[in-house]
Amino acid sequence: MMKKIAILLVFVIISSCKKEEVPLEISPNELHQSIDKVTEIMIHDIFSPPVASRIYAYPNIAAYEIIAHNNEKYKSLAGQVRQLSPIPGPDSSKPVNMQLAALIAHMDVSRRLIFSEDKMEVFRDSLYTIWASTNEREFEASREYGLLVAEHISDWMDKDNYKQTRTMPKFTVNTDDPSRWQPTPPSYMPGIEPHWSKIRPFVIDSAAQFKPTPPPPFSMEKGSDFYNEVKEVYDISMKITEEGDSSEEIAIAQFWDCNPYVSVTRGHLMFATKKITPGAHWIGITKIACKKMDSDFDKTVYAYTKTSIAIADAFISCWDEKYRSNLIRPETLINEHIDDNWKPVLQTPPFPEYTSGHSVVSGAASTALTDIFGDNFAFDDDTEIAYGLPIRKFSSFNKAADEAAISRMYGGIHYRTAVDIGIKQGRDLGKFVVEHLSMEDKSGLTAKQ
C-alpha cells in the first residue's frame, strides 16, 4: 500500500513539474512581420514588379483559404479565382489552430517563391521555436495542416504558366521603327517580362480584357498630339528641376519611384540600389490601413489577399498592353529630338512606356482598398521611410493613387496619356475584381477616427 502511495506521489510531482501548455494566440502583427520579411527578401533578391506581385498573391491566398474554412464570415476563393479547387480540411481529432496554420501556410508558400529561402527559413524557425515551446501539440497539429494547404496552393500555383515563361525568348528590340521602345540609360537593360501576359490571371477573364485605348499616333512633327506629349514631359521636368529641393513635384516623384532596377555609376563601378516595387508600396499601405482599423487576424488576411489579387491581375493587364503598343520612352525621344543632355528626375525602368504600370496598379489597389475600408479613408503613408523619404498624408486611397499616377510624369518617365489611361485601366480592373469576388460580409464596417 505504501509503495502505491509513493508511486502516486512521484507521478503527481512529475506532472506538476511539466510546463503547462497554453493555447497559442496569433496576432495580426505576426502576419505583418511575415509579409515584411517577404518584402525585405524580394528587395535583396531584386524581383521585377510583375514577379513581385505574384510572390505576394499566392501566400496570401493560402492563408485566406484556411481562414475562410474556419470563419463563416469569409468565403472560399475556390471557384472564384481561376482553377483553384477547395483546400483539404483539417483533422478534427487534432488541436489545429487555424490562424497559426494560416500563417505557417503563408510562410511556406512564400519560401517557395523567393530565391533566398534561407532568410525566410531563419525567420520561420525563430517563430517555430516560440510556438513549440509554448504548446508543442497545438503547434505540430497546426504546422501539419498549414503545410498540407501550402502544398495544395503550390500545386495550383505551378500551373499558372510562370515556369514556361522562364524559357520563352527574350524581347527583341525593333530598331527600324522610331516609335518602338529602345533600352534606356544608364544600364540599357533588355525589356523585362515580355511574356507576362501569358500568366494565368486570378479574376479577370484574360490579359486583354481591359485593353486600353491606344496612345496618340506616333509623330515627332511639332504640333502633333504625340509631340506635344513629349514636349510636356520635357517642359515639366525643366520647370521642377529649376526649383530643386523645394519642388513638391520632385518630392512626389521620388516618393513613388519604387524602381528595383536603379543603376548607379561611379567611375568604372556600376551597382544597383535596391527599392520596393509599386505593388510592395500598396501592400505597405494595406498594412497601414489594417493597423489604423485595428483589424483582427482574419480581417488582415482578407485585406492583404483581396488587394494582392487586384495588384497581380493589374500587372498582367498592364504588361499585356506594354508589349502590344511597345511604345518608346520620353527619355529616348527627348535626347534625340529636343535636348541630348536631358535626364529624367527618375531613372527610366526597363520596359515599354504605355500604359503606366504604377498608374494601373495604383488604380486597382486603391479600388480594392476602398471597397475594404471605405472611401475618404485618411492615412499617413510611411512606407518609404526606410529609403530616407518622409511621410506623406492622404485623405483617401484614390487620392494616393492619383498622386502615384502623376508622379510618373513628374519623374519624366511617362507621357500624360499613359498616366490618365493607366489609372482608368486600373480602376476598371479593380472594380471588376471587387464585383466578382465574394469574400466578406461587410456589415458593421466603420473606420477608427
C-alpha positions as CSV (number, residue, x, y, z in Angstrom):
1,M,0.0,0.0,0.0
2,M,2.8,2.4,0.9
3,K,4.5,1.6,-2.3
4,K,1.5,2.5,-4.3
5,I,1.2,5.8,-2.5
6,A,4.9,6.5,-3.2
7,I,4.4,5.8,-6.9
8,L,1.4,8.1,-6.9
9,L,3.3,10.9,-5.2
10,V,6.1,10.6,-7.8
11,F,3.5,10.8,-10.6
12,V,1.9,13.9,-9.1
13,I,5.3,15.6,-8.6
14,I,6.4,14.8,-12.2
15,S,3.0,16.0,-13.5
16,S,3.2,19.2,-11.6
17,C,6.7,19.9,-12.9
18,K,5.6,19.7,-16.5
19,K,5.2,23.0,-18.2
20,E,1.5,23.9,-18.6
21,E,0.6,24.3,-22.3
22,V,-1.4,27.3,-23.0
23,P,-3.4,27.9,-26.2
24,L,-1.4,29.7,-28.9
25,E,-2.6,33.2,-29.8
26,I,-1.7,34.5,-33.3
27,S,-1.8,38.3,-33.7
28,P,-2.0,40.4,-36.9
29,N,1.5,41.7,-36.2
30,E,2.9,38.3,-36.8
31,L,1.3,38.3,-40.3
32,H,2.6,41.8,-40.9
33,Q,6.1,40.7,-39.9
34,S,5.9,37.7,-42.3
35,I,4.9,39.9,-45.2
36,D,7.5,42.5,-44.2
37,K,10.1,39.7,-44.3
38,V,9.0,38.6,-47.8
39,T,9.3,42.2,-48.9
40,E,12.8,42.5,-47.4
41,I,13.9,39.3,-49.2
42,M,12.4,40.4,-52.5
43,I,14.3,43.7,-52.3
44,H,17.5,41.6,-51.6
45,D,16.8,39.2,-54.5
46,I,15.7,42.1,-56.9
47,F,12.5,40.7,-58.3
48,S,10.8,42.7,-61.1
49,P,7.4,44.4,-60.3
50,P,5.3,41.8,-62.1
51,V,7.1,38.8,-60.5
52,A,6.8,40.5,-57.0
53,S,3.0,40.8,-57.4
54,R,2.9,37.0,-57.9
55,I,5.0,36.5,-54.8
56,Y,2.5,38.4,-52.7
57,A,-0.7,36.9,-54.1
58,Y,-0.2,33.2,-53.7
59,P,0.9,33.1,-50.0
60,N,-2.0,35.5,-49.1
61,I,-4.4,33.2,-50.8
62,A,-3.0,30.2,-48.9
63,A,-3.6,31.9,-45.6
64,Y,-7.0,33.3,-46.6
65,E,-8.3,29.8,-47.7
66,I,-7.6,28.5,-44.2
67,I,-9.3,31.5,-42.6
68,A,-12.3,31.1,-44.9
69,H,-12.5,27.4,-44.0
70,N,-12.7,28.3,-40.3
71,N,-14.6,31.6,-40.2
72,E,-18.1,31.7,-41.8
73,K,-17.8,35.5,-42.3
74,Y,-15.3,34.7,-45.2
75,K,-16.0,32.8,-48.3
76,S,-13.5,30.5,-50.1
77,L,-11.9,31.6,-53.3
78,A,-12.3,28.2,-54.8
79,G,-14.5,28.5,-57.9
80,Q,-14.0,32.3,-57.8
81,V,-10.3,32.6,-58.9
82,R,-9.2,30.6,-61.8
83,Q,-8.7,26.8,-61.4
84,L,-8.5,26.9,-57.6
85,S,-10.1,23.8,-56.0
86,P,-11.2,23.6,-52.4
87,I,-8.4,23.1,-49.9
88,P,-8.4,19.9,-47.7
89,G,-9.9,20.2,-44.3
90,P,-8.1,19.8,-41.0
91,D,-8.0,16.5,-39.0
92,S,-10.8,17.1,-36.5
93,S,-9.1,14.8,-34.0
94,K,-6.1,17.2,-33.7
95,P,-5.9,20.6,-31.9
96,V,-5.4,22.7,-35.1
97,N,-5.1,26.4,-34.5
98,M,-6.4,27.7,-37.8
99,Q,-4.8,31.1,-37.6
100,L,-1.4,29.6,-36.8
101,A,-1.9,27.2,-39.7
102,A,-2.7,30.1,-42.0
103,L,0.5,31.9,-41.0
104,I,2.5,28.7,-41.5
105,A,1.0,28.2,-44.9
106,H,1.8,31.8,-45.8
107,M,5.4,31.4,-44.8
108,D,5.8,28.1,-46.6
109,V,4.4,29.3,-49.9
110,S,6.4,32.5,-49.7
111,R,9.6,30.4,-49.2
112,R,8.9,28.5,-52.4
113,L,8.6,31.8,-54.4
114,I,11.8,33.6,-53.4
115,F,15.5,32.9,-54.2
116,S,16.9,33.4,-50.7
117,E,14.9,30.7,-49.0
118,D,17.4,30.5,-46.1
119,K,16.4,34.0,-45.0
120,M,12.8,33.0,-44.8
121,E,13.6,29.8,-43.0
122,V,15.6,31.6,-40.3
123,F,12.6,33.9,-39.7
124,R,10.2,30.9,-39.7
125,D,12.3,28.8,-37.4
126,S,12.5,31.6,-34.8
127,L,8.7,31.6,-34.6
128,Y,8.6,27.8,-34.7
129,T,10.8,27.7,-31.6
130,I,8.5,30.1,-29.7
131,W,5.3,28.2,-30.7
132,A,6.7,24.8,-30.0
133,S,7.9,25.8,-26.5
134,T,4.5,27.3,-25.7
135,N,2.2,24.5,-26.9
136,E,4.0,21.7,-28.8
137,R,0.9,19.6,-29.5
138,E,-1.1,22.5,-30.9
139,F,1.9,23.8,-32.9
140,E,2.6,20.4,-34.5
141,A,-1.0,19.9,-35.5
142,S,-1.2,23.4,-36.9
143,R,2.1,23.0,-38.8
144,E,1.0,19.8,-40.3
145,Y,-2.2,21.3,-41.6
146,G,-0.6,24.6,-42.7
147,L,1.9,22.7,-44.8
148,L,-0.8,20.5,-46.3
149,V,-2.6,23.6,-47.5
150,A,0.6,25.1,-48.7
151,E,1.2,22.1,-50.9
152,H,-2.3,22.3,-52.3
153,I,-1.8,26.0,-53.2
154,S,1.6,25.4,-54.6
155,D,0.3,22.7,-56.9
156,W,-2.3,25.2,-58.2
157,M,0.4,27.9,-58.4
158,D,2.7,25.7,-60.5
159,K,0.1,25.6,-63.3
160,D,-0.1,29.3,-63.9
161,N,2.4,29.2,-66.8
162,Y,5.1,31.1,-64.9
163,K,7.7,28.4,-65.3
164,Q,7.0,28.2,-69.0
165,T,7.6,31.9,-69.4
166,R,11.1,31.5,-67.9
167,T,12.2,29.6,-71.1
168,M,10.5,31.9,-73.7
169,P,12.6,34.1,-75.9
170,K,13.9,37.5,-74.7
171,F,12.3,40.6,-76.1
172,T,13.6,41.7,-79.5
173,V,14.2,45.4,-80.0
174,N,12.8,46.8,-83.3
175,T,15.4,49.4,-84.4
176,D,13.6,50.1,-87.7
177,D,10.5,51.7,-86.2
178,P,11.2,55.0,-84.5
179,S,8.0,54.6,-82.3
180,R,9.2,51.3,-80.7
181,W,10.8,51.0,-77.3
182,Q,14.6,51.1,-77.0
183,P,16.6,50.2,-73.9
184,T,17.4,53.3,-71.9
185,P,20.5,54.6,-69.9
186,P,22.5,54.0,-67.8
187,S,22.4,50.2,-68.0
188,Y,20.4,49.7,-71.2
189,M,18.7,46.6,-69.8
190,P,16.6,44.5,-72.1
191,G,12.8,44.6,-71.7
192,I,11.7,42.6,-68.7
193,E,8.9,40.1,-68.6
194,P,7.8,40.4,-72.2
195,H,5.6,37.3,-71.8
196,W,3.9,38.2,-68.6
197,S,0.5,38.4,-70.3
198,K,0.7,34.7,-70.6
199,I,0.5,34.2,-66.9
200,R,-2.9,32.8,-65.7
201,P,-5.0,35.7,-64.3
202,F,-6.7,35.4,-60.9
203,V,-10.1,37.0,-61.6
204,I,-10.1,38.9,-64.9
205,D,-11.2,36.9,-68.0
206,S,-7.9,37.4,-69.9
207,A,-4.9,39.6,-70.0
208,A,-6.6,41.7,-72.8
209,Q,-9.9,42.1,-71.0
210,F,-9.1,45.7,-70.0
211,K,-7.2,46.6,-73.2
212,P,-6.9,50.4,-73.1
213,T,-7.4,52.8,-76.0
214,P,-4.2,53.2,-77.9
215,P,-1.8,56.1,-77.3
216,P,-1.8,59.1,-79.7
217,P,-0.3,58.2,-83.2
218,F,3.5,58.5,-83.2
219,S,4.7,61.7,-84.7
220,M,7.6,63.9,-83.9
221,E,6.2,66.7,-86.0
222,K,5.9,69.8,-83.9
223,G,2.2,70.5,-83.0
224,S,1.1,66.8,-83.3
225,D,-0.6,65.3,-80.3
226,F,2.2,62.9,-79.7
227,Y,5.0,65.6,-80.0
228,N,3.0,67.8,-77.5
229,E,3.1,65.0,-75.0
230,V,6.8,64.5,-75.4
231,K,7.4,68.3,-75.0
232,E,5.1,68.4,-72.0
233,V,7.3,65.9,-70.2
234,Y,10.4,67.9,-71.0
235,D,8.8,71.3,-70.0
236,I,7.6,69.9,-66.7
237,S,11.0,68.4,-65.9
238,M,12.8,71.6,-66.7
239,K,10.5,73.7,-64.5
240,I,10.6,71.4,-61.5
241,T,14.4,70.8,-61.6
242,E,14.9,74.6,-61.6
243,E,13.1,74.7,-58.3
244,G,15.4,72.0,-56.9
245,D,14.9,70.7,-53.4
246,S,11.9,73.0,-52.9
247,S,9.9,71.2,-55.7
248,E,6.8,69.4,-54.5
249,E,6.7,67.6,-57.8
250,I,10.1,66.1,-57.3
251,A,9.2,65.0,-53.8
252,I,6.2,63.3,-55.2
253,A,8.2,61.6,-58.0
254,Q,10.8,60.3,-55.5
255,F,8.2,59.1,-53.0
256,W,6.5,56.9,-55.7
257,D,9.7,55.9,-57.5
258,C,9.5,52.2,-56.5
259,N,12.0,51.1,-59.1
260,P,14.0,48.0,-58.0
261,Y,16.3,48.4,-61.0
262,V,18.0,51.7,-60.3
263,S,21.6,51.6,-61.5
264,V,24.3,53.8,-60.1
265,T,27.6,54.5,-61.9
266,R,30.7,55.8,-60.0
267,G,33.8,55.8,-62.1
268,H,34.2,52.3,-63.6
269,L,31.9,50.8,-61.0
270,M,28.2,50.2,-61.6
271,F,25.9,48.9,-59.0
272,A,22.2,48.8,-58.2
273,T,20.3,50.5,-55.4
274,K,17.5,48.3,-54.1
275,K,14.0,49.5,-53.5
276,I,10.5,48.2,-53.2
277,T,8.2,47.7,-56.2
278,P,4.9,49.6,-56.9
279,G,3.0,46.6,-55.6
280,A,5.1,46.4,-52.4
281,H,4.2,50.1,-51.8
282,W,0.5,49.3,-51.9
283,I,1.0,46.2,-49.8
284,G,2.6,48.6,-47.3
285,I,-0.5,50.9,-47.5
286,T,-2.6,47.8,-46.8
287,K,-0.6,47.2,-43.6
288,I,-1.1,50.9,-42.6
289,A,-4.9,50.6,-43.1
290,C,-5.2,47.4,-41.2
291,K,-3.3,48.8,-38.2
292,K,-5.4,52.0,-38.3
293,M,-8.6,49.9,-38.2
294,D,-7.1,47.6,-35.6
295,S,-8.1,44.8,-37.8
296,D,-8.1,41.3,-36.3
297,F,-6.0,38.5,-37.8
298,D,-8.7,37.2,-40.2
299,K,-9.6,40.7,-41.5
300,T,-6.0,41.4,-42.0
301,V,-5.5,38.3,-44.1
302,Y,-8.6,39.2,-46.1
303,A,-7.3,42.7,-46.8
304,Y,-3.9,41.6,-48.0
305,T,-5.5,38.9,-50.1
306,K,-8.0,41.0,-51.9
307,T,-5.5,43.8,-52.5
308,S,-2.7,41.5,-53.7
309,I,-5.1,39.8,-56.2
310,A,-6.1,43.1,-57.7
311,I,-2.4,44.1,-58.0
312,A,-1.4,40.8,-59.6
313,D,-4.2,41.0,-62.2
314,A,-3.3,44.7,-62.8
315,F,0.3,43.7,-63.7
316,I,-0.9,41.1,-66.1
317,S,-3.3,43.6,-67.8
318,C,-0.7,46.3,-67.9
319,W,2.1,44.2,-69.3
320,D,-0.2,42.9,-72.0
321,E,-0.6,46.4,-73.3
322,K,3.1,47.4,-72.8
323,Y,4.4,44.8,-75.2
324,R,1.5,45.3,-77.6
325,S,1.9,49.0,-78.1
326,N,5.7,48.7,-77.4
327,L,6.0,52.5,-77.2
328,I,9.2,54.4,-76.9
329,R,10.1,56.2,-73.6
330,P,10.3,60.0,-73.3
331,E,14.0,59.9,-72.4
332,T,14.9,58.4,-75.8
333,L,12.9,60.9,-77.8
334,I,13.9,64.0,-75.8
335,N,17.6,63.1,-76.1
336,E,17.2,62.5,-79.9
337,H,15.0,65.5,-80.8
338,I,15.0,68.1,-78.1
339,D,17.9,68.0,-75.6
340,D,20.7,65.4,-75.8
341,N,21.8,66.3,-72.3
342,W,18.4,65.9,-70.6
343,K,17.9,63.3,-67.9
344,P,14.6,62.4,-66.2
345,V,14.1,63.0,-62.5
346,L,13.7,59.3,-62.1
347,Q,15.7,56.6,-63.8
348,T,13.6,55.1,-66.6
349,P,12.7,51.4,-65.9
350,P,13.5,48.7,-68.5
351,F,10.2,48.1,-70.3
352,P,7.9,49.9,-72.8
353,E,6.1,53.0,-71.9
354,Y,2.3,52.5,-72.4
355,T,0.4,52.2,-70.1
356,S,2.0,53.4,-66.9
357,G,2.4,50.4,-64.6
358,H,2.3,52.4,-61.4
359,S,-0.9,54.1,-62.6
360,V,-2.6,50.8,-63.5
361,V,-1.5,49.1,-60.2
362,S,-2.4,52.1,-58.1
363,G,-5.8,52.3,-59.7
364,A,-6.5,48.7,-59.0
365,A,-5.1,48.6,-55.5
366,S,-6.9,51.8,-54.4
367,T,-10.2,50.4,-55.7
368,A,-9.8,47.2,-53.7
369,L,-8.7,49.0,-50.5
370,T,-11.6,51.5,-50.9
371,D,-14.0,48.5,-51.1
372,I,-12.5,47.0,-47.9
373,F,-12.1,50.1,-45.7
374,G,-14.3,52.7,-47.3
375,D,-13.9,56.0,-49.2
376,N,-12.3,59.1,-47.6
377,F,-10.1,56.8,-45.5
378,A,-7.3,59.2,-44.4
379,F,-3.9,57.8,-43.7
380,D,-0.2,58.7,-43.2
381,D,1.9,56.8,-45.7
382,D,5.2,55.9,-44.0
383,T,6.1,53.2,-46.5
384,E,9.2,55.0,-47.8
385,I,10.8,56.0,-44.5
386,A,13.3,53.1,-44.9
387,Y,14.5,54.8,-48.1
388,G,15.0,58.2,-46.5
389,L,11.8,59.7,-47.6
390,P,9.3,61.5,-45.3
391,I,5.7,60.5,-44.6
392,R,3.0,61.7,-47.0
393,K,-0.6,62.2,-45.9
394,F,-3.6,61.3,-48.0
395,S,-7.3,61.8,-47.5
396,S,-8.2,58.6,-49.4
397,F,-6.8,55.7,-51.3
398,N,-8.0,57.2,-54.5
399,K,-6.1,60.5,-53.8
400,A,-2.9,58.4,-53.2
401,A,-3.5,56.6,-56.5
402,D,-3.9,59.9,-58.3
403,E,-0.6,61.2,-56.9
404,A,1.2,57.9,-57.7
405,A,0.0,58.2,-61.3
406,I,1.0,61.8,-61.9
407,S,4.3,61.1,-60.2
408,R,5.4,59.2,-63.3
409,M,5.1,62.4,-65.4
410,Y,6.9,64.4,-62.8
411,G,9.6,61.8,-62.8
412,G,10.0,62.1,-66.6
413,I,9.3,58.5,-67.4
414,H,5.7,58.6,-68.8
415,Y,3.6,60.7,-71.1
416,R,0.2,62.1,-69.8
417,T,-1.9,59.6,-71.8
418,A,-0.1,56.7,-70.2
419,V,-0.9,58.1,-66.8
420,D,-4.5,59.1,-67.5
421,I,-5.5,56.0,-69.4
422,G,-3.5,53.8,-67.0
423,I,-5.3,54.9,-63.8
424,K,-8.6,54.3,-65.6
425,Q,-7.5,50.9,-66.7
426,G,-6.5,50.0,-63.2
427,R,-9.7,51.3,-61.7
428,D,-11.9,49.5,-64.2
429,L,-10.0,46.3,-63.5
430,G,-10.2,46.9,-59.7
431,K,-13.9,47.4,-59.9
432,F,-14.2,44.1,-61.8
433,V,-12.2,42.3,-59.2
434,V,-14.3,43.7,-56.4
435,E,-17.6,42.9,-58.1
436,H,-16.6,39.3,-59.0
437,L,-15.0,38.3,-55.7
438,S,-17.5,37.4,-53.0
439,M,-15.2,37.3,-49.9
440,E,-16.6,39.1,-46.9
441,D,-19.7,40.2,-45.1
442,K,-19.0,43.9,-44.8
443,S,-21.8,44.7,-42.4
444,G,-20.8,47.0,-39.5
445,L,-17.6,48.3,-41.0
446,T,-16.5,51.6,-39.5
447,A,-13.1,53.3,-39.6
448,K,-11.4,54.3,-36.4
449,Q,-11.2,58.1,-36.1
